[in-house]
Amino acid sequence: MKTQSDLRAHLRAIDHRSYPAYKELRGSYDFGGFLLQIDHVQGDPFAAPSAVSVTVPAAQAAFPSAFLSPGHRRTALEDHLVRLFSREAEKYSGKARGSGKSGRMEVSRPGQEVLARSACTVSERGDVVFRMEIGFPANGRTINARELEKILFEFLPACVRAALYYRSVDRKQLKAGIDLSDDQLFIRQELGKRGLCAFVADGAVLPRESGVSDLPMRGAVPFYSPESLRVEMDLPHAGRVTGMGIKRGITLIAGGGYHGKSTLLHALERGVYDHIAGDGREYVIADNTAVKIRAEDGRSIVCDDISLFISNLPGGKDTVRFSTENASGSTSQAAAVVEAAEAGCRVLLIDEDTSATNFMVRDELMQRVIAPDKEPITPFISRARLLFEKNGISTILALGSSGAWFTPADCILQMDEYRPVDITEKAKEAAKAFSPSKEAAGEVSAGTSSAGGIFAGGSSAGEKSAGTPSAGEGPAGSAGNRTAAAAFLDPGPGLPAPRRILLPDRAFSGDRIKTKTMGRDGFVIDRRTVDLRHVEQLADSEQSAALAQCLLYAERRLMDGKRTLPEIADALLALIEARGPGAVAEGSYVRTGLAAPRKAEICAMLSRFRGLRVR
């Protein structure tokens, strides 16, 4: 292996040469306390910066073995090191100059969530590998080696010394971060034991600074649970905490505008991730399979069975294997529910503001005016109870306009100036006094055919409606759609395989496929755009970048005409969990700038890929 002296000599030898001479630097160099690897050199100073990695051997890094076990503790350690290194690198930003991207030190900059990232990996033995991108300096297209020497021999070692050695970091702060991850895992485990969908700690700060900042709002009203919903937990490190436990079933978050309904729902959306200390949502924990769904006009749908919600379409269009290049709000939201369930979702998060009204509820007057055989949509209100009772899928819904939901709901919260009030009894009594008809309550009346489809059961109470066949009895409803008996979403043993078996998209046959990330909005792969704007639980643009690599890896290695969509997602997730997010990016070196997505987002990305081919 070459030494740092060799690198210095080589830099001086190529100074003032044309830019391609930088490629001669590729290789490993021993800097004493760490190894520097120049993995990839950019083609010119205006191209994407060069890929560089640093390896600190376990003996020098010396992080305690208690922090190195696979899982949440090691992820918390890696996240902490990325944040430290990023802060150190900021000190040297712009201090090396040149043309184009010369002198840039591009390092992952995490937000409020703790995510596994390709930027930093720590082995079980304790070796630390940190990856970044550096713009190799040039004047025009002439090498400025003196500036690169400054970066590699001054700036970079200073960052390594300050961030990647245990002796240099704030040990108390590091331990507090790892202890917090222990406590967050404990709460997640308690959710399942206690039959809860989510937990929101007393004193949590839910509002964010602004629409473009995820930092906690200063002076915000802290959250405190209604007494009827308060639960206590004894955490391993923080001790006793109290807060609101949201039970499995159907929960409404009601209230007037600007009182905090969507703020609470948004906190629950992000509660699928751990958060750093000081975020305000450290102990806002949601079931990690929870999925936010919404209407998505214009999205692509490929072979989804939406017959539970939509049937009897004009022209006899099949809704058991429904496909469209331009979905309406209602069909897109029906597909989103089915796809979330296919991905293993146990909790649906829905905001009335971003939902298709005709998908969510249909009032009594409309049902009287429009004959049942002229309305193909069975609204979600008619299916929410069935989803829970037959398939174990709970719903948390933020709304302010339809009291019809009071009837099927198990728990009704009113947000009053950002403080939750349990109004379940009051709302139920009001619903009884109002005495709506069965149609207004969201039930399917006798003689009205249900949508049939992928779930067993019929009416909102999970009972068979008159004229609706039982599972396995043949066609259901006037559309003639065949019921999927013992559907794949039904819980318990004997679960049939999911229906969508993916075939490869032959467009990705080349060796070098270009990808470009558009923040959290999606990515472009080989000039084809995958729109992720409405996959709202993506927390970081690096997750979008990882999803692009997931698609490319899946098309080349996993879409073989035998695996279903969730099986492909499981294989990708297993690879990421075993080897880090960089494992899905095939190449001569591990890429930086990738963060681990959840299974739900992998499935959502595959479902929205317009090249999806299904058998």
N, C-alpha and C positions, 0 to 999 in steps of 0.2 A: 504494500500500500504506500502511496505517495505521502509526503509530509507537507505541512503548511509552508515550509521553505521552498519545496518544489513548486507549489502553487504560486508563491510570490515571484519566483524566478520566471515562471512561464508567463505570468501576467506582464511583467516588464519586457519580455521578449516579443509579445504580440502588440504592445502599445503602438498606436497610430497605424496599425494595419487595417485592412478592410474587415467589416463586421463578421463575415463567416469564420474568421480565425478564432472567434470565441468558442466554436464547437470543439476545438482541441482541448478545452478545459474539462470536458466531461470525465467523470470518474470520482474516486473517493480520496479524501485527504485527512490525515490524522492531525488534529489540532491539540493533542494532549488530553484535555478533559472531554472532548467530543469528536465525533467524526463528521466531516462535511462531505455531502454527496451532491455533486452537480448532475442532476438527472436528465435535464433537457435544456437545450439552449435555443432561444428564440431565433428566428431567421433574420430579423432586422430590428432596430430599436423601436419601430412602430407596431410590431407584432405583440401578441400576448407575452407577458414576461416569462423569464426562464424559471424552470422548476428546480428548487433546491430543497434538500432535506438535511436535518441534523439528527444524529443519533448520540444520545448520552447513555453510556453503559450503566447497568444497574449499580455497579460499585461506586460510580461517581454520582449518579442521581440520588441513590440512597433513600428512596421513599419507603416508609414502613410497609412491611408485608401485609398488615391488616388492611391497607388501602388498595391492594393489588388483586384481590379476588375477582374473578369475572362477574360482570353484572353491574348493578347500579353504583357500587362504590368506585369501581375503576372508571366508569363513565363520569362520575362526579369529579374524580381526580383529573382526568383528561380535560374536562370542561374548565376547571380552575386554571390549569396550566395554559390553555389557549387564551383565557382572559388576561392572565398575567403577561404572557408574551406579547399579546396585542397592545396592551398599555405601554410596554417598553418600546415596541417598534414605532409607536406614535411619536416618541421623542426624536426619532431620527428621520421622520418623514420630510422629504424635500431637501435634505442636507447634502445629497449627492445629485449633481445636476447633469444635464445633457439633453439630447434630442429625444422626441417621442416619449416613451415610457421609461427613459433612463432614470435610474436611482429609486424607482418605486420598490417599496418593501410591502407586498400585499399579503396580509395575514387574515385568517378568519376572524370575524368580529361578531361574537355571539350576541343574541338579544337576551330577553328575560328568561327564555326556556333553556333547560339543560338537555343537550342533544349529543349523541355520539357523532363525532366528526372525523373525517379523514385527515384533518390538519394535525391531530395529535393522537398517537396510539401508545399505550403503555402495555408492555407484555406482562405476563403473570410472574416472570422473573424480576421485572422492574426496569427493563430497558425502556427508554423514552425516545420515540421518534417524532420529530416535529417537522412539518412540511409547510413551505411557503413559496411565494413567487417573487423574484427579484428582477427588475428591469436592468439588464446589463448596460452600463452607460456608453454613450457614443456622442461624438460631435458630427452631426450629419450621419453618415454611415461609416465613420472612422472610429475605431475603438479608442475609448478613453479609459485605459486600464488603471490609471491612478485613482479614478473615482470608484471603480469596482474594488480596488484594493482597500480603499477606505471602508466600504460596506462590509467586505468579507473578513477584514482583520480588525476592525474597530467596532462597527455598529452591531454586527451579528454576534460576535462573542459576548458583548455587553448584554444583549438580550438573553442569550443562553445562560449566562451566569446569574442573572437576576430572576429568571423564571423557571428554569428546568433543573435546579439543584435544590434538594430538600433543605440544605443548610441556609439557603438564601431566602426562601419564601417565609411568609408569616405563618408559622405553624398553627397558631391558634385559629386564624381565619380559615386555613385549609381544613383543619379538623372540624370546624363548625359547619363547613359546606358538606363534608362527608356525613356528619351526624344528621344534618338536615335531610340528606337523601335517604338515610335509614328511617327517619321519622315519616317521610312521605311514602316510602314503601310500606311501612306499617299501616298507615291509613288506607292505602289501596287494598291491602289484604283484609283489613277490617270491613271494608265495604261489602265484600262477598259474604263474610261471616254474618253480618248484621242485616243482610237483605237490602242494602242501600245502593242507589245509583250514584250518589255524590255526597260530599261533605264540604261545607263552607264554614270555616272557623270564625268564631266571634272575634271581632277586631280586624278582620280582613279588609283591605282597601281594594275595592273592585274597579272604580272609575280610573281611566287612563288619562294621561296628561293632555292628549289631543288626538285627533283623528290620524295624525301621522307619527305619533309617539306612543310607544308601549310602556313608558315609564309611569309609575303611580302618580295620580293627581294629588297635588298638595292641597291640604285642607278639605279633602273629600270626607263625606260621612262614612264612618266605619260600619261594617256589617255586624248586625247582632241578630241571632236566631230568635224566632218566636219560641216561647217557653214550651209549647206543645210539640215542637220538632227538635228541641235541643237534645243533643247526645254528648256524652263525655268519652274521651279516650285518653289512656295513659301511654304516652309516647316513650320510646326507649331513651331518648335524650332530653327532649323538651319538657317531659313530664305531662301533667294533666292539661288537656285543651278541651274546650267546649265549642259547640257550633251546631249548625243546622244539618241534620241528616235527611236527605231526600230519599224516601223509600221507593222500592221498585213498584211500577204501576204507571198510572197516568197522573202527571203533576202539571198544573197550570200555574203560570206566573202572570197574573193579571194586574190591572191598574191603569191609571191615566197616563197620557203621554208625558215623557220627560221625568218619570218617577223612578226609572232604573230597571225596567223589565229586561230590555235588551242588554243592559250592562251586566246583569246577573247571568243571563244566558251566555253572553260572550265569555265571562269568567269560567263558566262550566265547559264551554268549548275548549278553552285552553287548559282546563284542568286535567286533560289527558296527558299533559306533560308536567314534569317537575319544573319548579321555578327557583330562581336564585334568592338568597336572603336579601331582604329589602324591597322585593317586588310588590309586597302587599298581598299576593295570592299564593304564598308559600304553602298554606294549608287549605287551598281550594283544590280539592281532589275529585275527579270524576272517573267513573268506570273507563278503563283505558281502551275499550272498544266503542265508546260513544261516537256517534257520527252526526254532524250538522248537515241537514238536508234543506234544499230550497228549490224553487223553480229556476230553470235555466233555459229560457227561450233560445232556440236555435242549435242546441247541442245535438250531437250524434248519439243514436241508440242502436245497438246491434243485438238482435235476438233476445231481448228481455221479455220475460213473462209478466206482463202488467195486468193480466186478466182479473186479478183480485180487485183492482180499482177501475179498470176500463174494459168494456166489452160492447158488443152490438154496435160497432162502428159502421157508419155508412159505407156501402160497398162490400161489406163482409170482411174487412181487413182483419187479419189474424192478430190477436193480442196475446196469444200464448208464446209466439216467437215474433215479437214486434220489433221492427227496425224502421228507422227514419234518419235522414240526414239533417232534418230541421224540426226538432221537437217543439211542441207547444209548451206552455208553462205547466199545464196539468200532466201531460204525458211525461215530461222530463222529471217532475217531482215523483210521479208514480214509479218511474224507473229508478230514481235515486233511493227510494225506500227499498225496492227489491234488491238493488245492488249492495246497499248497506247490509242487508240481512245476509246476502251471499258472502260478504266479507267477514261475517261472524259478529256483527253489531248486536249489542245487548241494550243499547239506549239510543233513541232517536232524539235529537235536539232540533227544534223547529221554532222559527220566529215568524209570526203572522205577517210581519212587514215584508218578508222576502218570499212569501208563499203564493201559489196560485189560489185565488179565492174559491174557484169552482172545484178545486181538488180537496180543499180543506172541509168545506161545509156547504150545504144547500138548504135554504130556509123553507119553511112550510108553504108559504105562498107560492114560491117558485115550483115546488113539487106539485102543487095543485094545478098550476097553469100549464106546466110542461109535463106531458104524460110520461110515465116511467119508461115506456118502450122507445121514447124519443131522447132519453138522456143516457148516454153510455157510461157516465162516470158515477161510480159508487164512492162518495166522499170519504176522506180519511177518518172523519169522525165516526163513520160506521164500521171502521176496521181497527181502530186503535185498541179497543178492548180485546178483540180477537188476536191481534198481534201479541199482546201480553199473555193472555190465557193459554193460547195454543203454541206460541213460539218463544215466550220468555223475553219479548222485546218491549221495554218500557218506553214511554214518551214523556219528554219535558217540553212544554209548549208555552211560549211567550205570546200573549194575545191581549187585546183590549176592546174587541168589537163584537164577539159572538158569545152570548150567554148559553147557547146550546151545549157548549162544552162542559157546563157545570154538571150535567147529568152523568156522563161516563167517567168524569174525573174522580180520582181517589183523594187527591190533595189539591187545595186551591190557595195559592198565596197571592196577597195583594201587596205590591210594592208601593209604599207611601213615603215619598221623599227619601228614597233609597233605603228605607227600612221595611223588611218583610213582615207582614201580618197574616196569620193563619185565619182565613175567612171560610174554611171549608163548610162548617155547619151553617153559617149565615147564607152562603151561596146556595147550598143544597135546599134550605128552607125557601129561599126566594124562587128557586127552580120549581119546587112543588107548588107554591102559591100561584106561579105563572101558569102551571099546568099545560105545557105544550103537548101537542100530539106526538105520536111515536115518530112521525116523519121528521118533526122539528128536532126531536131528541137524537136524530141520526140513525134510527132503526130502520130496517127494511121491512115494509109492511107485508102482510100475508098476500100471496099471489104475485108479488113482485120478484122477479128472478134476480138472484145475486150475481155478482161478477164471476163467481167460481174462481178457478185459477190455482195458483201455486200453494195456497194454504188450505189446510183442512178446515171445514166449518163454514158457516154462512153469515148469520146476522151479527150485529155488534156485540151481542151477549154471548157469541160463540155457539148459538143454537141454530139448528137447521130451519130455514124459512120454508114456508109452504111452497111447493113447486120447485125447490132447489134440490138436486140430487146429492146424496151423500158422497164422500170421497170414494172414487172407484166405480161409481154407478154409470159413468158415461158422460154425455154432453151436459153442460150446465149453462142455463140462460139462453136467451133467444139468439145470441151470437153463435151458438153451436160450438163454443170453445170447449175443448176437452179438459176436465179437471185433472190436475196432477195429484193422484192419490198418494197419501203418505209423503207429502211434499218435502223438498230438501230442507226447508226451513223448520220443519217440525222437530222438536227436541226429542232426545232419547235414542236408544239403540235402533239399529236397522235403518239408519239415515241414508236415503238414496243419494247418489252422486249428483253434484250440481250439473246443470245442463249444458253450460257453455264450454265446449272443448275448443281450445285455440289452435289455429293453424298459423304457420309462419307467414309474415308479410315479405314477399320476395323482393321488395324494393330495397331492403337493407342487405344487399349481397356484396357490396364493396368492402374492401379492407379498411378504408379510412372514411368514416362517416362523421360529418361535422355536426356538432350540437351547439346550440346557443340558448342560454337561459334568459328569460325575460322577468327577472325577479320572481315573485311568488305567482305571477300571472300565468306561467307556463313555460314552454320551451319550443325551440325549433330544432327538428332533427332531419337532416338531409332535405332541407327546404320544406318540411311538412310541420305545421304548427299543431301542438297539443295544448288546448286551452284549459287552464286550471284556475281561472279567475274565481269560479264559484266553488272550488274545493277549499272551503274557508278555514279548515284547521291546519293547513300548511302554515308553519310558523316562521320559516326561514327560506330565503332564496336558495340556500345550499341544499335544501330538501328537493326543490324543483330540479336542480342540477343532478342530484342523485336519481331522481325519477327518470330523467332522460337516459341515464346510463342503465337503469333497470330495464327500460323498454328495449334498448339495444341488446343487452345481455339476454333478455328473455326471448327476443326474436331469433337470436343466433343459437341459443342453447336449450331453451325450454319449451318453445312453441313447436311441438312435434306431432300434433294431432291426437295426442293421448292424454295430455294433462288439461284439467279444467282451469279456469281463470283463478279461483282461489288457491288451487294447488301450485300454480306458478308463483302467485304472490307469497305463499308459504315458503317456497324454495328460495326466492330472493331474500326474504326476511331472515331465513336461517343462515344464508351466506353472510349477510350483513352482521348478524349477531355474533357469528363465529369469527369473522375476520375484519369487521369494520366496514363502513360505507364504501371505502375505496375498492373493496373486493369486486364490486359489480362493474368497475371501469377497467376493461381489459386493455393492456398496453405494456410497454416496456418499463413503466414506473407507475407508482400509485399516485393518483391525482389528488391535489388539495382541493378545497372548496366543495366538499360533499358532506351532507348531513343525513342521518338516518331518518327515513320516513316510516310511518306506521303501515301496517297491512292495509288499513282502510284507504289510505292515500295511494298505495300501489294499485289496489283494485280500481279505485276511482280513475286513476290515470289510464290504465289499460282500457277501461270502459269508454273513455272519451277519445281514445286514439281512433281517428277516422280510417285508418288502414286495418282495423281489427277484422280478422277473418275467423269465422266460427263454424264448427261442424255440428 
